[in-house]
Amino acid sequence: MNPVAKVLIIAGVVLVIAGLLWQVGGRFFPLGRLPGDIVVEKPNFRFYFPIVTCIVISVVLSLISYLFRLFK
């Protein structure tokens, strides 16, 4: 099988699993609504920037990447 096809299949499976975890895990861990996320609400306007959520996701993905490199 073509290596590009394998990468695309694995990426698709990972994205589906991440989406399912996000849906189910959203009930228990409120990603996107953490303290420190910026919300500006005015009449007919709402601006939302999840800065803390981005930092948490970045740290978790960095740790997972580090563990993969450590045990490879």
N, C-alpha and C positions, 0 to 999 in steps of 0.2 A: 504494500500500500504506500502511496505517496506520503512523504513526511509532512507536507503541508496539510494534507487531508487529515492526518492524525492529530495535528495541533488544533485544527479547526473543530474537530469532533470533541476533543478533550476540553477546549475552551467553551464549547456549547454546553457540555455536561456540567462543567463548573458553574457557568452562569445560571443554569436551571436550578442547580442545588442551592446556590447563593440566593436566588429569588425565592425559593421555597422557605429557606431559613429566615429570610427577611420578613416574609409574611407571617410565619408562625412565631418567630422570635420577637416581632414587634409588639406582641401582646405582653411579653415579659420584660423586655429591655427596650425602652422607648427611644430608639435611635431616631434622630431627627427632631427630638423634642427635649434635648438635654439642656441643663442650665449652662448658660454661656452662648447658646445659639442666638443670633441676632434676629429680632423680629421688630419691624416697624409697621404699625397699623395706623392708617389715616382713613378718612372717608373715601370710599371708592379706590383705595390703594392699599396693597399689602406687600411688603418686601420681607423676604425670609432668607437668611444666609446661615446655614448650619455649620459654623466654623468649628465648634467643639466636636460635633459628630464627625467631621472630616478628619480632625486630628486623631480621634479614637480609632477610626477605621484605618488610618495610615499606620498607627502604632501596631495595631493587631496584624495587619498584612506584613509589616516589616518583621515582626516577631516570627510569623509563620515562615516567611522567606528565610530568615536566619536559621530556623530549626531545620528546614529542608537542606540548606547548605551544610549544616553541622553534621547531619546524619547521612549525607550522600557519599 
